[in-house]
Amino acid sequence: MIRMLEKKWLTASEAAILIGCSTSRIRALSREGSLKAEKVGPRAWLVDKKSAEELAKTPAKTGRPRKSFEK
């Protein structure tokens, strides 16, 4: 079962690193429906990996540029 979770789901922290934003922004995107995720605890979210990857590919429209973690 753990392998299934590793392939399909990311934690909010992992999704934040992938997308280049904060974990609170991940929770906000999940609540508004822009990011497919499931709430599994008081502050714990599991984010759909495909949804996070698609959002990471789309350019930010306004605001500060996303952080880049690539070296």
C-alpha positions as CSV (number, residue, x, y, z in Angstrom):
1,M,0.0,0.0,0.0
2,I,2.9,2.4,0.7
3,R,4.1,1.9,-2.9
4,M,0.7,3.0,-4.2
5,L,0.9,6.2,-2.1
6,E,4.4,7.0,-3.3
7,K,3.4,6.7,-7.0
8,K,0.1,8.6,-7.0
9,W,0.2,11.0,-4.0
10,L,2.6,13.7,-2.7
11,T,2.6,15.4,0.7
12,A,1.8,19.1,0.8
13,S,5.5,19.8,1.5
14,E,6.6,17.7,-1.5
15,A,4.1,19.4,-3.8
16,A,5.2,22.8,-2.6
17,I,8.8,22.0,-3.5
18,L,7.7,20.7,-6.9
19,I,5.5,23.7,-7.7
20,G,7.7,26.3,-6.0
21,C,5.4,27.7,-3.4
22,S,4.6,27.4,0.3
23,T,2.6,24.6,1.9
24,S,-0.1,27.1,2.9
25,R,-0.5,28.0,-0.8
26,I,-0.8,24.3,-1.6
27,R,-3.7,24.0,1.0
28,A,-5.3,27.1,-0.5
29,L,-5.1,25.8,-4.0
30,S,-6.6,22.5,-2.8
31,R,-9.5,24.2,-1.1
32,E,-10.3,26.3,-4.1
33,G,-10.2,23.3,-6.4
34,S,-7.1,24.3,-8.5
35,L,-5.2,21.4,-7.2
36,K,-6.6,17.9,-6.8
37,A,-5.9,16.8,-3.1
38,E,-7.5,15.0,-0.2
39,K,-7.5,16.3,3.4
40,V,-6.3,13.4,5.6
41,G,-5.8,15.2,8.9
42,P,-6.2,18.6,10.6
43,R,-3.5,20.1,8.5
44,A,-2.3,17.1,6.4
45,W,-3.1,17.0,2.7
46,L,-2.2,14.4,0.1
47,V,-1.9,16.0,-3.3
48,D,-2.4,14.1,-6.6
49,K,1.0,13.9,-8.3
50,K,-0.3,14.4,-11.8
51,S,-2.2,17.5,-10.7
52,A,0.9,19.0,-9.0
53,E,3.1,18.3,-12.1
54,E,0.6,20.0,-14.4
55,L,0.4,23.0,-12.2
56,A,4.2,23.2,-12.0
57,K,4.3,23.3,-15.8
58,T,1.9,26.3,-16.1
59,P,3.5,29.7,-15.8
60,A,2.4,32.0,-12.9
61,K,0.1,34.7,-14.3
62,T,0.6,37.4,-11.6
63,G,2.5,38.1,-8.5
64,R,6.0,37.1,-7.5
65,P,7.9,34.6,-9.6
66,R,7.9,31.0,-8.4
67,K,11.0,29.8,-6.6
68,S,13.4,27.8,-8.6
69,F,15.0,24.8,-6.8
70,E,17.0,23.6,-9.8
71,K,20.8,24.1,-9.6
